[in-house]
Amino acid sequence: MRPLTADSLNPAILKVEYAVRGELAIRAEEYRNKLKEPNHGLPFDRVISSNIGNPQQVGLDQPPLTFGRQVAALMEYPDLAKLAPNAFPQDVIARAAELRAEIGSIGAYSHSQGVPFIRQNVAKFIQERDGFPANPNHIFLTAGASAGVSLFISMLLSDPKAGILIPIPQYPLYTATIAQYDGTPIPYFLDGSAGWSTSLSEIKSALEIADEEGTSPRALVVINPGNPTGALLNEETQEDLVRLCEEHSLVLLADEVYQDNLHKRASHPFTSFKKIVSRLKSPIPLVSFHSISKGVMGECGRRGGYFECTNISSEIMALIYKMASVGLCPPLQGQIAVDMLVRPPKEGEESYALWKKETDTIHDALASRTHVMAERLNKLPGISCVDSPGALYLYPQISLSDKAIEAAKEAGKQPDTFYALALLDKTGICVVPGSGFGQREGHWHYRLTCLCPGVDEYVGKLEKFHNSWVEKYGQ
């Protein structure tokens, strides 16, 4: 019998890397377990998981929205409405009854594309947001946005020379999925000196390099608001990107999962690519992704999301449906949470006041933390940080001395990974080094979330560590 070895597996999976849950996250988990020991000997009393946008994780503790959880409870166990008749507002009871009439038991499979009634509600949400109609038959509910992204990349990568344009820095889902399906990433750099803006000339330059290398570009990925940068595209740039896709026959993959995480709404509003494409009457194929994991819901573990297809032929729609059917259906509680995302309580309904209070509190906290953290990080020697207008993260650039870079080399680590590991060892704060997202040669960064409560203590630890680092290695 031949043993199962790495050499006997699909070689593509050996190229997959996912820094968000990589080396630092593994060490952080080891520290978390060690802290349970009476005499653990660590210089901190808790691990702060700043490496991933996971709002309800222990230690971050963003509270779930009451309305959604109440509806979910009644969908899980309908008899609760009878056993505790005064525990639920009437609009919650009505919403659960309405959904139950459409879904039945959440223990049964749904339509592979998602519950038709919920897809209709998603279409209404999109139409109200953009002012252009949406077809519920062109909407697929998914187990989080990641499942939809993975589906599309798998369909687009027909051979190893097929390429996907991805922003650098980028969320590592994209490089990992492209590697999994044996495709070629085509990186285009965002401009950190200009608030992480997207440059058309950078994308054109990336296309020229791809052509020289014999890579066939199939799609352009745009993350808006950005991850890890938090940058937000203006409409002029969006129009330019749409025209570029027209010129080069590219599918536009619009990752818009942070569309509700806006910290400067008046000066930096969100505009969807669906609205831009519709307004321009552009023929480009567009796939737009959204999720319940971000925004103010933070329901990462429920695995809910959707994608909408625009300008996709009926032939391709049939193939997408076939591939979605292989997975039978997305989780029902995730689909129900999507309904809460696109159909929250309305003013005048019994649950509205509490929902408004909860969502305003979360928005205000995220905006305040983001600003305070950026302001204080920018005062540290050798750190430059954009005060992000969107998403859940900051992405500071760190200046590392030759001494620090040499020490990292001796340790067999990338310099920013070496820095991040030292930060974790000294403070218990787990971040993701910029090398996990991609960065220009000789530039070093790390990503941290703005979800952590107790921002003064949290940033105080970052400041103390960085100052001691500069004292040890220089600037």
Stockholm file with secondary structure:
# STOCKHOLM 1.0

chainA/1-475         MRPLTADSLNPAILKVEYAVRGELAIRAEEYRNKLKEPNHGLPFDRVISSNIGNPQQVGLDQPPLTFGRQVAALMEYPDLAKLAPNAFPQDVIARAAELRAEIGSIGAYSHSQGVPFIRQNVAKFIQERDGFPANPNHIFLTAGASAGVSLFISMLLSDPKAGILIPIPQYPLYTATIAQYDGTPIPYFLDGSAGWSTSLSEIKSALEIADEEGTSPRALVVINPGNPTGALLNEETQEDLVRLCEEHSLVLLADEVYQDNLHKRASHPFTSFKKIVSRLKSPIPLVSFHSISKGVMGECGRRGGYFECTNISSEIMALIYKMASVGLCPPLQGQIAVDMLVRPPKEGEESYALWKKETDTIHDALASRTHVMAERLNKLPGISCVDSPGALYLYPQISLSDKAIEAAKEAGKQPDTFYALALLDKTGICVVPGSGFGQREGHWHYRLTCLCPGVDEYVGKLEKFHNSWVEKYGQ
#=GR chainA/1-475 SS CCCCCGGGSCGGGGGCCCGGGSHHHHHHHHHHHHTTSTTCCCSCSCCEECSSCCTTSTTTCCCCCHHHHHHHHHHHCTTHHHHSTTSSCHHHHHHHHHHHHHHCCTTSCCCTTCCHHHHHHHHHHHHHHHSSCCCGGGEEEESSHHHHHHHHHHHHCCSTTEEEEEEESCCTHHHHHHHHTTCEEEEEECBGGGTSBCCHHHHHHHHHHHHHTTCEEEEEEEESSCTTTCCCCCHHHHHHHHHHHHHHTCEEEEECTTTTCBSCTTTSCCCCHHHHHHHHTCCCCEEEEEESSSTTTCCGGGCCEEEEEESCCHHHHHHHHHHHHHTCCCCHHHHHHHHHHHSCCCTTSTTHHHHHHHHHHHHHHHHHHHHHHHHHHTTSTTEECCCCSBSSEECCEECCCHHHHHHHHHHTSCHHHHHHHHHHHHHCEECEEGGGTCCCTTCCBEEEESCCSCHHHHHHHHHHHHHHHHHHHCC
#=GC SS_cons         CCCCCGGGSCGGGGGCCCGGGSHHHHHHHHHHHHTTSTTCCCSCSCCEECSSCCTTSTTTCCCCCHHHHHHHHHHHCTTHHHHSTTSSCHHHHHHHHHHHHHHCCTTSCCCTTCCHHHHHHHHHHHHHHHSSCCCGGGEEEESSHHHHHHHHHHHHCCSTTEEEEEEESCCTHHHHHHHHTTCEEEEEECBGGGTSBCCHHHHHHHHHHHHHTTCEEEEEEEESSCTTTCCCCCHHHHHHHHHHHHHHTCEEEEECTTTTCBSCTTTSCCCCHHHHHHHHTCCCCEEEEEESSSTTTCCGGGCCEEEEEESCCHHHHHHHHHHHHHTCCCCHHHHHHHHHHHSCCCTTSTTHHHHHHHHHHHHHHHHHHHHHHHHHHTTSTTEECCCCSBSSEECCEECCCHHHHHHHHHHTSCHHHHHHHHHHHHHCEECEEGGGTCCCTTCCBEEEESCCSCHHHHHHHHHHHHHHHHHHHCC
//
